[in-house]
Amino acid sequence: MKAHTHTLHGKVVLVTGGASGIGAAGAAELQRRGAVPVLVDQDVDGLAAQAEALAAANRTRPLAVQADITSLAECEAAVQATLTRHGRLDIVWANAGMAAFGPLAHTDPAAWRRCIDVNVNGTFHTVRAALPAVQAARGYVCLTASVSTFAHPPMMSAYAASKAAVEAMANAWRIELAAHGVDVGIIHASWVRTPLVEEGELHPGFIRLRQTVPAPMRQALSPEEAARRIVDGMERRQSRIWVPGWVRAMHWLRALLHLPQAERALRQAAPELERMYLDILATEGAAASSYAPRELQRAMERDQQRKRF
């Protein structure tokens, strides 16, 4: 039976992480299908550039709100700005996220905590702030997770833990909100050519980690292709959105993914991954070896801000 499709035309969709990657491509796809995207991101320049791109395509400049999703107050302000401009909010897409890289014994604790804060607390803040308006619209909540929700690679414990938490929240909220007419979906995405993946490929350990995956599964989708699949899922208000479709099989087989036989390639690679990390740690320091470049710059800016106050 074909899943029921809900029109997105005229629906207001708040997208965190909307300045780049899947969020930016998703906002463009939503606009193409007649929805009204609202962009939320902490990247001021990226927000402005994406808003201009959408305005050029549609002659209407979308609302773009700078916010750090680790702050509930900033998420609430973004939702209020949306309601002030549009008078409603139909879909909230908690898409913003980050990764931290490194072995347990050596990873920068601040980077590990920041990954949890952005991916877990940021998702909670985003949905909590938007929920009254989404409930009023009997709308849809969408959360971006990953194959790392159920396949937990070494050197990426913070990312895997955070995405597993996002899945757990989605499962709980789906049950809680059903009686309110709100559907909850989670996106399980594999490799997508986003800044997160592109910056990860600057780290030799990340490249080696990716090589442990069977070759057909290493192929990365474009953000635009990922966005089409995600927005298709939004139209159907799906509880799970697979990007690409083969991720569904991994989800079905998740209990087998961490058997010793399945982990063999990762166990063999782990010592080499740790050596690669330690080489960068020795030359560049803990933060530079644990954060991707954009997140490292943001961490340095936060440290400078704290020192001023």
N, C-alpha and C positions, 0 to 999 in steps of 0.2 A: 504494500500500500504506500502510495506517495505521501510524504510528510506534508502537512498543511503549511502553506507559505503565507506569511504575514507581510503586507506591504510596508516598506520602509519610507514611502513617500510622505514627506512632511514631519517625520519623526525626528525629535531632537535627541542627539546621541553625544554624550560627553565621553571623550577619549583621552585618557592619560597617556603620557609618552607620545603625544601627537605630533611632536616636532620632527621625528625621524623614524626610519625603520618601518616596522609593521604598523605602528600607530599612524604615521603620516600616510602610508599607502592605503590603510584602512579608511582613513578620513576621506581620501580622494574617491575611493570606491563607494563609500556611503553617499557622498555628494552626487556621484554619477547616477545612483539609483534613487535620487530624490530626497534623501535624508538631509538633515541639517546638522553637520558636525560642529562640535565645540572642542577646540584644541586646548589641552592642558599639559604643561611641561615646565621644567625649571630652566630650560634653555631659551633665553630671550631671543637671541639671534635666529635660532632654528624655528621658533614659533613664528617670528615675523616672516621668515622666508616661506614657510609652509602656508601661512595665511595668504600671502601674496600669490602663491601658486594656485591656491583654491579660488581666490578672487578672480584671477585671470581666466580660469576655466568656467566660472559661473557668474561673473560680474557682481557678486556679492561677497564682501569680505567676511569670513566667519569670525565668530568670537574666539579670541585666543587669550588664555589666562595663564600668567606665570604662577606656578605653585610648586612647592616641595611637598610631595605626598606624605612624607614622614610627619607632617604637621596636620592634625585634624582641623585646626582653625583655617589653614590655607585651603584645604579641600572644601570646607564649608563655604568659604568665600567664593571659590570657583563655582560651586553649585548655585549660590545666591546670584552671582553675576549671570549665570545661565538663565535663571528664572526671571531676572530683571529684563534681560534681552528678549527671551522667547516665551516666557509665561508657562513653560512646561519642561519636563525632562522625561523622556520615554525609555531610554536605554543608557545604562552606565557601563562603560568598557574599561575595567581596571587593567590596563595594559602595561604601564610603566614598570620597568624592572632593571636590574643590574646583576652582574656576576662578580664573585671574588674567586681568586685562584690560589691554591697552595696546599701543601700537606699540613696535617694537624699540628705537627711539632714546630712548624716554622711560619705558617701564614700570619699575616698581620692581624691581630685581634680586632683592631678598629675596622679593617676591611670586612672581616667576617661578620661583625655586628651590623655594619652598615648594609650589607646584603640582606640580612634578615629584616632590618628595619624598613628598607625600601620595599622588598618583595612581599613581606607578610603584613607588617603594620601599615604600610602604604596602601595595600589592597583593602585592608579593613577600613582605614580612614576614608578611602574613596567611596566605597560602597555605603558605609554608615552615613556619610554626609549626603549622598544622593538618594538614600532609601525612601524618605518620606515622599519626595516628588515621584520617584519611580513607582512606588506603591499606588499613589494617586492615579497614575496613568495605567496601572495594571500592566507594567512594562517588563523589561528584560534586563537581567544582570549578567554580564559576561566577564570572565576572568582569564587572563593569559597565563598559561602554565607552560609545560614543556614535556618532552619525553623523559627529562630528568626527574619528573614526578615519580616515575616507577623504575627507571634505569639510573642508578646512582653512581656516577663515575668518580674515580679517585681524583684528588686535588680540587674537587668542586663540591665539597661537603656543604658549604653554606648555601650554594645555589640549589643543590638537590633537596636539602632540608626545607628551604623556603618554598620551593615549588610543590613539594609534597604537602606542606601546610596549606598552600593555596587550594589544592585539590580537596583536602579535608574540609576547609571552610566552604567550598562550593557544594560539597555533598550535604553538609549540615544545613546550609542556607536554602538549598533546593527544597528540602523537606519543610523547613520553617515557613518559607514564603509562599508555598503552593496555595494555601488557603487564602492568601491575599491577592491571588491572581498574578503573581510575579513568577516568571520562569528564570532559572539560573543555569548558565552554560559555562563550560570550561574548555579552553583551547589547549590541546596537546600538540605542540609544534616541534618538529625536528629542525634540521638546519635551514635557516633562512638568512639570506645575505643582508643582514642588518649591521649597524655599527658595532653592536655587541659581538657578533661573530667576526666581523672584519678586524676589529681591534684585538680580539682573542688570537687571531692568526698572526699577530706580531710576536706572540710568545711561543718559543719553540716547544715548550711543554704542551701547549694547547694543540699545536699541529700534530705532535706525536700521539696525543690522546685521541684525536680524530682518526688517526690511522688505525686504531684498534677496532674501528667499526667496519663491518663488511662493506666492500667498495660500493655496491649499489645504494647503500644507506648513507653514503657520505655526500651525495649530491645535494646541493643547497637550492632551494626555491628562491625566486626573486620575491622581494616584498610585495610586488603587485599580484603575483600568483597566489601567495599566501593570503593576501587581503581578499581576493575573490572567493577563496574557499571559506574564509572566516565570515564574510558578509553573507554568503549563501547560508551558512549555519545560523547567523542572526535572523535571517528572513524566516527560517523554520523554527526559530527559538529552540534550537537543539540543546540537549543537556551536555553533550560532548561534541567537540568539533575537532576532527583529525586533520593535521597538516604535515605531510600529505596523508592519503588514505591508508597506507600501509602501517601507520602508527597504531591503528586500531588493533592489528594483530599483536603488536608488542604489548598493548594493554591487556589483551586476553591472556597472554603468556607471561604476565609480569611475575608470577610466582616462580617461574623457571629462570628468570634473568640473573639471579644471584646464587644459583647453584655453582659449586666449584668448577664444573665443566664450562659453564657459560662465562665465568669470570676469568678463565685461563689467560686470555690475551691481555686483559687489564692487569692481572697479577704479574705477568711477565714484564709489562711496560712500566709498572709502578716505580721500581728503583731508578730507571732511567728518567722518568718524569721528575722524581725528587732531585736527582742530580742537576737536571736542567734548571729547576727552580732555584736550587742553592747557588748555581753559577750566577744567576741574575741577582739573587739576594746579596751575594758578596760584592758585586760591583755597583748595584743601584739602590740597595736598601729594601727593607721589608715592604714599605708601602708601594714602591714602584714594581715590585715583583708580585704583589697581590691584587692591585687594582689595574684595570685597563686604563689607557691614557686619559680618556675623558673623565673617568671617575677619579683618577689620581689628581687631575687638575681641580676638580670640585672639592676633593678632600683637602687640598692645600688651601683653597679659598676659604673653606670652613674654619680651618686652623687659624688663618690670618684674621678672620672675623672674630673668633673667640679671643684672640690676643688683644684685639682693640677694645674689648669690653671687660 
